[in-house]
Amino acid sequence: MVRSANPADVSWIEQLLDVHWGGRVTVVNEQPIDLLELSTFVVGEQDGIAIFRAEPQAELLLLHAMKTNVGIGTALLKHLTLHLHERGVKQLRVTTTNDNARAISFYERRGFRLETIRAGAVDRARRCKPEIPLTGEGGIAIHDELVFVLNI
């Protein structure tokens, strides 16, 4: 079951962001974003989260499943797209990095299409968040942001 995050989830979310995502601030398109200030859905008993914003355009900023390949990410994404569709939103964007083959595959299998490649965006993002790693999955150097869009 997917639900909106509540005050009891905050410390868990903060810990998850610190351990897995380098803290509560992410950088997208060279803009720092405080993830704790955004809308969040939680699945199950803290089995995964989706953090998103609907303004200025609908954007999924973080999708994290505590266990992979068991449908947690898919359930969160379905719930989010239904939530947005009911509010008249027509598109959902998500940004990932050039090294993240699992995320790219996940989103493409669910109908997202590559919209934009922001060459060098991660390199520039390190100016405000230097803890962004230089390499990611498979030792691939992280340089670029890939923006995917889903029509909903």
CORMOCOR-V638173 format. One record per residue. N is the residue number from 1. RES is the residue in one small letter. PHI is phi in radians with two decimals (NA if undefined). PSI is psi in degrees with one decimal (* if undefined). Layout:
N_RES_PHI_PSI, N_RES_PHI_PSI
//
This chain:
1_m_NA_133.0, 2_v_-1.77_138.3, 3_r_-2.51_165.9, 4_s_-1.27_145.1, 5_a_-1.11_148.9, 6_n_-2.20_172.8, 7_p_-0.96_-29.7, 8_a_-1.19_-17.7, 9_d_-1.54_-15.3, 10_v_-1.02_-47.5, 11_s_-1.15_-36.6, 12_w_-1.13_-44.1, 13_i_-1.10_-44.9, 14_e_-1.02_-43.9, 15_q_-1.14_-43.6, 16_l_-1.05_-44.2, 17_l_-1.13_-40.0, 18_d_-1.15_-45.2, 19_v_-1.30_-43.0, 20_h_-1.82_-18.6, 21_w_-2.26_11.4, 22_g_1.27_21.9, 23_g_1.96_-178.1, 24_r_-1.42_-11.1, 25_v_-1.79_128.9, 26_t_-1.98_163.5, 27_v_-2.19_121.2, 28_v_-2.26_129.5, 29_n_0.93_39.8, 30_e_1.16_16.5, 31_q_-1.96_121.6, 32_p_-1.23_138.3, 33_i_-2.33_125.7, 34_d_-1.44_108.0, 35_l_-1.12_-27.3, 36_l_-1.29_-8.9, 37_e_-1.63_1.5, 38_l_-1.89_169.7, 39_s_-1.21_142.1, 40_t_-2.41_133.5, 41_f_-1.85_143.7, 42_v_-2.13_139.9, 43_v_-1.89_137.3, 44_g_1.05_-147.6, 45_e_-1.61_67.9, 46_q_1.10_45.8, 47_d_-1.55_-14.1, 48_g_3.12_163.5, 49_i_-2.44_153.6, 50_a_-2.23_124.3, 51_i_-1.97_130.0, 52_f_-2.59_167.2, 53_r_-2.38_151.1, 54_a_-1.82_-13.8, 55_e_-2.18_141.9, 56_p_-1.32_-18.5, 57_q_-2.46_156.0, 58_a_-1.18_127.6, 59_e_-2.54_125.9, 60_l_-1.48_116.5, 61_l_-1.71_-22.8, 62_l_-2.74_131.7, 63_l_-2.28_120.7, 64_h_-2.42_124.4, 65_a_-1.92_132.8, 66_m_-1.21_-28.0, 67_k_-2.23_137.3, 68_t_-1.68_160.0, 69_n_1.09_29.6, 70_v_-2.19_9.9, 71_g_1.65_3.5, 72_i_-1.15_-50.7, 73_g_-1.08_-40.9, 74_t_-1.11_-42.8, 75_a_-1.09_-43.2, 76_l_-1.12_-43.6, 77_l_-1.14_-42.4, 78_k_-1.08_-44.2, 79_h_-1.10_-44.1, 80_l_-1.11_-46.9, 81_t_-1.14_-37.3, 82_l_-1.13_-45.1, 83_h_-0.99_-47.4, 84_l_-1.21_-42.4, 85_h_-1.03_-41.7, 86_e_-1.10_-21.0, 87_r_-1.73_9.8, 88_g_1.48_9.1, 89_v_-1.32_136.5, 90_k_-1.79_-22.9, 91_q_-2.47_149.1, 92_l_-2.18_131.4, 93_r_-1.91_152.7, 94_v_-2.53_141.5, 95_t_-2.04_134.4, 96_t_-2.34_179.2, 97_t_-1.80_160.6, 98_n_-1.06_-21.0, 99_d_-1.52_-14.0, 100_n_-1.53_71.1, 101_a_-1.05_-36.9, 102_r_-1.12_-43.3, 103_a_-1.17_-42.9, 104_i_-1.01_-47.7, 105_s_-1.10_-44.1, 106_f_-0.99_-51.6, 107_y_-1.20_-40.7, 108_e_-1.12_-38.3, 109_r_-1.14_-18.9, 110_r_-1.82_16.4, 111_g_1.69_-0.7, 112_f_-1.24_146.4, 113_r_-2.12_142.9, 114_l_-1.13_126.2, 115_e_-1.86_-45.3, 116_t_-2.58_145.9, 117_i_-1.99_121.0, 118_r_-1.70_88.8, 119_a_-1.08_128.9, 120_g_1.34_3.9, 121_a_-1.10_-36.8, 122_v_-1.24_-37.3, 123_d_-1.01_-44.8, 124_r_-1.22_-33.1, 125_a_-1.12_-28.3, 126_r_-1.11_-17.8, 127_r_-1.10_-36.8, 128_c_-1.79_-12.8, 129_k_-2.44_79.1, 130_p_-1.13_-16.2, 131_e_-1.33_-3.3, 132_i_-1.07_125.6, 133_p_-1.14_155.3, 134_l_-1.40_-29.7, 135_t_-2.23_155.9, 136_g_-2.26_-141.0, 137_e_-0.89_130.8, 138_g_1.15_18.5, 139_g_1.31_15.1, 140_i_-1.33_132.1, 141_a_-1.14_133.2, 142_i_-1.69_116.5, 143_h_-2.26_-37.0, 144_d_-2.05_153.5, 145_e_-1.77_138.2, 146_l_-1.99_126.0, 147_v_-1.84_126.0, 148_f_-1.98_149.3, 149_v_-2.29_143.2, 150_l_-2.16_126.6, 151_n_-1.42_127.4, 152_i_-2.11_*
//
